[in-house]
Amino acid sequence: MSNRLEQLRQLSAVVADTGDIEAIARFHPLDATTNPSLLLKAASLPAYAPLIDAAVAQARGGDAQARVADAGLRLAVAIGGEILKLIPGRVSTEVDARLSFDTQASLDQARRIVELYDAAGIGRDRLLIKVASTWEGIRAAEQLEREGIHCNLTLLFSFAQAVACAEAGVYLISPFVGRILDWHLANGAAKPAAPQDDPGVQSVARIWNYYKRHGYDTVVMGASFRNVGQVLALAGCDRLTISPELLGELEGSDGEVPRALEDDGARAAPGERLSEAAFRWQHNEDAMATDKLADGIRRFAADQRKLEDLLAQRLNG
């Protein structure tokens, strides 16, 4: 019997949740995802030093702040370009989390990212623009999809977010698993007796089943895993984005990997489209989702600032 990673690949497309070139080369994922936290980590790796130098040298802008921001986008695109040399599919590159509540600014930056990739000879068929699943982010993604720019909606914790993303016709969503469990444990819940009892696993399964039942084409990519039990409990999900540590654990272990998510073939017409007011109310009713969305945006913004501080030092050095 093949190892559990190879068995999992038969049921779900495996995506690497890392910007580490060596890890991506080792595990041969279909796609790879990046975010400010992963880019910050990657920037400390010796292999990326030339990319940082190039991003800083090419940075454009009217003032120091604009040049730093431009260098940050150039670095994200350069790392994305390196990753694309190793994978057959797409790389996700994230819009600045500080723009999560500004539809137009998110659109502008997303188009700029696509422009930089195009200048590097990389077409939009190899990209996903990663946007936070706020109401404003979902609206930006809806417009980008109309322009033929596919999107990955991240920081997705509530069912309302998932429904709104499907209704907007976005290409892919990344519902989080581990951070949902983190919140429940921090708020007094008992540790799940089995992976199927994990609230993060249950959230993704509910979304996947809803999408299949109502015929939505949006890809569901489970994300933010804390252990292999969570991963295997979602075997059969469209895609799973997994850290190198957990990919290594799966590769090094044996045992049967059964399909956990099964499409029963039943179909039904979706209900009335969510209005902005309904979306905000339903999301607000989910205390976990409101907490974790806000916390996730703050964390990504903090790491973006750290990355920009690093670039600023290089620009001024």
C-alpha positions as CSV (number, residue, x, y, z in Angstrom):
1,M,0.0,0.0,0.0
2,S,1.3,3.5,-0.9
3,N,1.9,6.1,1.9
4,R,-1.0,8.2,3.1
5,L,0.1,11.3,1.1
6,E,-0.1,9.3,-2.2
7,Q,-3.4,7.9,-1.2
8,L,-4.8,11.3,-0.4
9,R,-3.7,12.6,-3.8
10,Q,-6.2,10.1,-5.3
11,L,-9.0,11.7,-3.5
12,S,-8.1,15.4,-3.3
13,A,-5.7,17.8,-5.1
14,V,-2.8,18.5,-2.7
15,V,-1.6,22.1,-2.4
16,A,1.5,23.2,-0.5
17,D,0.8,25.9,2.1
18,T,4.3,27.4,2.0
19,G,6.6,29.7,0.1
20,D,9.6,27.4,0.7
21,I,11.0,26.3,-2.6
22,E,12.8,23.3,-1.2
23,A,9.6,22.0,0.4
24,I,7.6,22.5,-2.8
25,A,10.3,20.7,-4.9
26,R,10.1,17.8,-2.4
27,F,6.3,17.3,-2.3
28,H,5.3,18.1,-5.9
29,P,1.9,19.8,-5.1
30,L,-0.5,20.8,-7.8
31,D,-0.7,24.4,-6.5
32,A,1.0,26.5,-3.8
33,T,-0.4,29.2,-1.6
34,T,1.4,32.2,-0.1
35,N,0.5,34.9,2.3
36,P,2.3,37.7,4.1
37,S,3.3,35.4,7.0
38,L,4.7,32.8,4.6
39,L,6.5,35.5,2.5
40,L,8.1,36.9,5.7
41,K,9.3,33.5,6.5
42,A,10.6,32.9,3.0
43,A,12.4,36.3,3.0
44,S,14.7,35.0,5.8
45,L,15.8,32.0,3.6
46,P,19.2,32.5,1.8
47,A,17.7,31.2,-1.4
48,Y,15.6,34.3,-1.7
49,A,18.3,36.9,-1.0
50,P,18.7,37.7,-4.8
51,L,15.0,38.1,-5.2
52,I,14.9,40.7,-2.3
53,D,17.8,42.5,-3.9
54,A,16.1,42.6,-7.3
55,A,12.7,43.7,-5.8
56,V,14.4,46.6,-3.9
57,A,16.5,47.6,-7.0
58,Q,13.4,47.7,-9.3
59,A,11.1,49.4,-6.8
60,R,9.2,52.4,-8.1
61,G,7.2,55.1,-6.4
62,G,6.9,58.8,-5.7
63,D,8.1,58.5,-2.1
64,A,9.8,56.1,0.3
65,Q,6.5,54.5,1.4
66,A,5.4,53.9,-2.2
67,R,8.7,52.4,-3.1
68,V,8.6,50.0,-0.2
69,A,5.0,48.9,-1.1
70,D,6.1,48.4,-4.7
71,A,9.1,46.4,-3.6
72,G,6.8,44.2,-1.5
73,L,4.6,43.4,-4.5
74,R,7.6,42.7,-6.7
75,L,9.0,40.3,-4.1
76,A,5.7,38.5,-3.8
77,V,5.5,38.1,-7.6
78,A,9.2,37.1,-7.8
79,I,8.7,34.3,-5.2
80,G,5.5,33.3,-6.9
81,G,7.4,33.1,-10.2
82,E,10.0,30.8,-8.6
83,I,7.3,28.6,-7.1
84,L,5.6,28.3,-10.6
85,K,8.8,26.7,-12.0
86,L,8.1,23.8,-9.7
87,I,4.3,23.2,-9.9
88,P,2.0,22.5,-12.8
89,G,-0.9,24.6,-11.4
90,R,-1.4,28.0,-9.9
91,V,0.2,30.1,-7.2
92,S,-1.9,32.3,-4.9
93,T,-0.6,35.8,-4.3
94,E,-2.3,37.9,-1.6
95,V,-3.8,41.4,-1.7
96,D,-2.6,43.5,1.3
97,A,-4.8,42.6,4.3
98,R,-5.0,46.3,5.2
99,L,-7.2,46.7,2.1
100,S,-9.7,44.2,3.3
101,F,-12.5,46.7,3.7
102,D,-11.8,48.7,0.5
103,T,-13.1,47.1,-2.7
104,Q,-11.6,49.6,-5.1
105,A,-8.1,49.5,-3.5
106,S,-8.2,45.7,-3.5
107,L,-9.1,45.8,-7.2
108,D,-6.3,48.2,-8.0
109,Q,-3.7,46.1,-6.2
110,A,-5.0,42.8,-7.7
111,R,-4.7,44.3,-11.2
112,R,-1.2,45.5,-10.4
113,I,-0.1,42.0,-9.2
114,V,-1.5,40.6,-12.5
115,E,0.4,43.3,-14.4
116,L,3.7,42.4,-12.6
117,Y,3.3,38.7,-13.4
118,D,2.5,39.5,-17.0
119,A,5.7,41.6,-17.2
120,A,7.5,38.5,-16.0
121,G,5.9,36.4,-18.7
122,I,3.4,34.7,-16.4
123,G,-0.2,34.6,-17.5
124,R,-3.3,34.8,-15.4
125,D,-4.0,31.1,-16.0
126,R,-1.2,30.4,-13.5
127,L,-2.5,32.7,-10.8
128,L,-5.0,33.1,-8.1
129,I,-5.4,36.5,-6.4
130,K,-5.9,35.9,-2.7
131,V,-8.4,38.2,-1.0
132,A,-9.9,38.2,2.5
133,S,-13.5,37.0,2.6
134,T,-15.0,40.3,3.8
135,W,-18.0,41.7,2.1
136,E,-15.7,44.2,0.3
137,G,-13.2,41.5,-0.6
138,I,-15.9,39.3,-2.1
139,R,-17.2,42.2,-4.2
140,A,-13.7,42.8,-5.5
141,A,-13.3,39.2,-6.3
142,E,-16.7,39.1,-8.1
143,Q,-15.4,41.9,-10.4
144,L,-12.0,40.3,-10.9
145,E,-13.6,37.0,-11.9
146,R,-15.6,39.0,-14.6
147,E,-12.3,40.2,-15.9
148,G,-10.9,36.7,-16.1
149,I,-8.7,37.0,-13.0
150,H,-9.4,34.0,-10.8
151,C,-9.5,34.5,-7.0
152,N,-8.8,32.6,-3.8
153,L,-11.0,33.9,-1.0
154,T,-9.1,33.4,2.3
155,L,-9.8,33.9,6.0
156,L,-13.1,32.2,5.6
157,F,-14.7,31.0,8.8
158,S,-18.5,31.5,8.6
159,F,-21.1,29.7,6.4
160,A,-22.3,33.2,5.3
161,Q,-18.9,33.9,3.9
162,A,-18.9,30.7,2.0
163,V,-22.4,31.3,0.6
164,A,-21.6,34.8,-0.5
165,C,-18.4,33.6,-2.2
166,A,-20.3,31.0,-4.2
167,E,-22.9,33.5,-5.2
168,A,-20.2,35.9,-6.4
169,G,-18.8,33.1,-8.7
170,V,-15.3,33.1,-7.2
171,Y,-12.9,30.4,-8.4
172,L,-11.8,29.0,-5.0
173,I,-12.3,29.4,-1.3
174,S,-9.9,28.5,1.5
175,P,-12.1,27.7,4.6
176,F,-9.9,27.4,7.7
177,V,-9.9,24.4,9.9
178,G,-7.2,24.8,12.6
179,R,-8.0,28.3,13.6
180,I,-11.6,27.4,14.1
181,L,-10.6,24.6,16.5
182,D,-8.1,27.0,18.2
183,W,-11.0,29.4,19.0
184,H,-13.2,26.7,20.4
185,L,-10.5,25.3,22.6
186,A,-9.6,28.8,23.8
187,N,-13.2,29.4,24.7
188,G,-13.6,26.3,26.9
189,A,-14.6,23.5,24.5
190,A,-13.3,20.0,25.1
191,K,-10.7,18.6,22.7
192,P,-12.6,16.6,19.9
193,A,-12.8,12.9,20.6
194,A,-12.3,12.2,16.9
195,P,-11.4,14.3,13.9
196,Q,-15.0,14.1,12.6
197,D,-16.0,15.9,15.8
198,D,-13.6,18.8,15.1
199,P,-15.6,22.0,14.6
200,G,-13.2,23.1,11.8
201,V,-13.6,19.9,10.0
202,Q,-17.4,20.0,10.3
203,S,-17.4,23.6,9.0
204,V,-15.6,22.7,5.8
205,A,-17.7,19.5,5.3
206,R,-20.9,21.6,5.6
207,I,-19.6,24.1,3.0
208,W,-18.5,21.3,0.6
209,N,-21.8,19.5,0.8
210,Y,-23.8,22.8,0.4
211,Y,-21.8,23.6,-2.8
212,K,-22.3,20.2,-4.3
213,R,-26.0,20.1,-3.4
214,H,-26.6,23.5,-5.1
215,G,-24.3,23.0,-8.1
216,Y,-21.8,25.7,-7.4
217,D,-18.5,25.4,-9.3
218,T,-16.4,27.2,-6.7
219,V,-13.6,25.0,-5.5
220,V,-13.4,24.2,-1.8
221,M,-9.8,24.1,-0.5
222,G,-9.5,23.1,3.2
223,A,-6.8,25.1,4.9
224,S,-5.1,25.8,8.2
225,F,-4.6,22.3,9.4
226,R,-3.1,21.5,12.9
227,N,-2.7,17.8,12.5
228,V,-3.0,15.0,10.0
229,G,-6.3,13.8,11.6
230,Q,-8.0,17.0,10.4
231,V,-6.5,16.5,6.9
232,L,-7.7,12.9,6.5
233,A,-11.1,13.7,7.9
234,L,-11.6,15.9,4.8
235,A,-10.2,13.4,2.2
236,G,-12.3,13.9,-0.9
237,C,-12.6,17.7,-0.5
238,D,-11.7,19.4,-3.9
239,R,-8.3,20.6,-2.7
240,L,-6.4,20.6,0.6
241,T,-3.6,23.1,1.3
242,I,-1.1,21.5,3.7
243,S,2.0,22.7,5.5
244,P,5.4,20.9,4.7
245,E,5.4,19.5,8.2
246,L,2.1,17.7,7.8
247,L,2.9,16.7,4.2
248,G,6.1,15.0,5.6
249,E,4.1,13.3,8.3
250,L,1.6,12.0,5.7
251,E,4.4,10.9,3.4
252,G,6.1,9.0,6.2
253,S,3.0,7.1,7.4
254,D,1.1,4.1,6.2
255,G,-2.5,3.0,6.6
256,E,-5.6,3.2,4.5
257,V,-7.1,6.7,3.6
258,P,-10.8,6.3,3.0
259,R,-12.9,9.0,1.3
260,A,-14.5,11.2,4.0
261,L,-16.5,13.5,1.8
262,E,-18.9,11.8,-0.6
263,D,-21.2,13.6,-3.1
264,D,-24.6,11.8,-2.9
265,G,-25.7,13.3,-6.3
266,A,-28.7,15.1,-4.8
267,R,-29.3,18.6,-6.2
268,A,-31.5,21.5,-5.3
269,A,-31.9,25.1,-6.4
270,P,-30.1,27.6,-4.1
271,G,-32.1,30.0,-2.1
272,E,-32.4,33.8,-2.5
273,R,-29.1,35.6,-2.9
274,L,-27.6,37.1,0.3
275,S,-28.0,40.8,0.6
276,E,-25.2,42.8,2.2
277,A,-27.4,43.3,5.3
278,A,-28.1,39.5,5.5
279,F,-24.5,38.6,5.0
280,R,-23.3,41.0,7.8
281,W,-26.0,39.8,10.2
282,Q,-25.4,36.1,9.6
283,H,-21.6,36.5,9.9
284,N,-22.1,38.7,13.0
285,E,-24.1,35.9,14.6
286,D,-21.1,33.6,14.5
287,A,-18.8,34.8,17.3
288,M,-16.0,32.5,16.3
289,A,-16.0,33.8,12.7
290,T,-16.1,37.4,13.6
291,D,-13.3,37.0,16.1
292,K,-11.1,34.9,13.7
293,L,-11.7,37.1,10.6
294,A,-10.7,40.2,12.5
295,D,-7.7,38.4,14.1
296,G,-6.5,37.0,10.8
297,I,-6.6,40.3,9.1
298,R,-4.6,41.9,11.9
299,R,-2.1,39.1,11.9
300,F,-1.5,39.3,8.1
301,A,-1.3,43.1,8.3
302,A,1.3,42.8,11.1
303,D,3.4,40.4,9.0
304,Q,3.1,42.7,6.0
305,R,4.4,45.6,8.0
306,K,7.3,43.5,9.2
307,L,8.1,42.5,5.6
308,E,7.9,46.2,4.6
309,D,10.2,47.1,7.5
310,L,12.8,44.6,6.2
311,L,12.5,46.0,2.7
312,A,12.7,49.6,3.9
313,Q,16.0,48.8,5.7
314,R,17.3,47.5,2.4
315,L,16.1,50.5,0.4
316,N,17.8,52.8,2.9
317,G,20.9,50.7,3.4
